[in-house]
Amino acid sequence: MGLVHADLGTWAAVLWQSFGNTMLGYGAWGFLLARYPAATVSPWSLLVPVFGMAASAVLLGEALPIWKLTAAGLILTGLAITVIGPRLRGSLAQA
């Protein structure tokens, strides 16, 4: 029933989700993995839900209750510890 009533905007969204996101996402992922080690690139995939929440708030006007902001903050904190922590430890050890 839904396919019968799908308009052009619906089909454009399906096309974007199936082709655009896939090609851009995997293209960027492959580009980065070809240039950097997987251990360097993979932690950044944790930002996917943060960008998803932010985009839905900006583009669709969805609410960002405190629990979502807290979750995003925890993700960003964990990512900062994971990415910056070893570098900071290495520079402190050299000093």
N, C-alpha and C positions, 0 to 999 in steps of 0.2 A: 504494500500500500504506500509506503514512504517513497519508493522509487518512482512511482507514477506521478506523485505530486512534487518531486524535486525540481527546483527552479535552477536558473543559471548560476546563481550565487552558491547554491549547494554543490553543484558539480564543480565549480571553480575551487571551492574549499576542499573537496575530495581530491581533485587534481593536485592542488598545492600540497596536501598532506601526503599523498602517495608519491609524488614525483619531486616536488620542490624541497620539502624537508629531507627526504631521503638523499637526494643528490647533494644538497648543500651540506647536510650533516655528515654523511659518510665521506664526502669529498674533503671537507675540512679535517675530519678525523684522520683520513689517510694521508693528507698533506702533512699534518703534524707528526704522525707516527713515522713518516719517511725521514723526517729531519731531527727528531728527538727520541730519546728512549721512552718506552712505554711507561716506565715508572715515573717519568716526568710529566707525561701527558694525561695519564689516566685519572689522577686526582681531580683534574678540572672538570671531569664529567659530573662531579657532584653539584656543579652549578646549574644543571639542567632544571631541577625543580624550582630553584630560586628565580631563574629567568622566566620560567613558566608562570609562576605566581605574579611576578612583576608585570609581565606582558598582559595577563588576564586583568590585572587591576587597571593598567593604563588603557588598554584597547577596549575592554569590555565593561569597565566600571565595576568589577567584582570587588567585594570588600576584602580588606586585609585585617582580620581580627588579630588580637595580640598573640594568639597561639601560633598563627602562621608567621608573624614577624619574629617570634621567638625561635621557631624552627629554622627560619632562614638565617638568623643570627648564629644558631648553633652550627649550622652547615658552614657558614663563612668562618667561624672560629676554628672549627676542625680543619678546614682547608688551609687556613693561615698557619696553624700549628704544623700541619703536614708538610707544607711547601716551604715556609720560612724557618721553621724550627731547625732542621738539619743545617741550613746555611748559617744561621745564627750560631749554632754550636760549633761549626767549623771555624768561623771567624773568631770566636772567643778562644778556641783552642790555639789558634795561631798567635794570639796576642800575649 
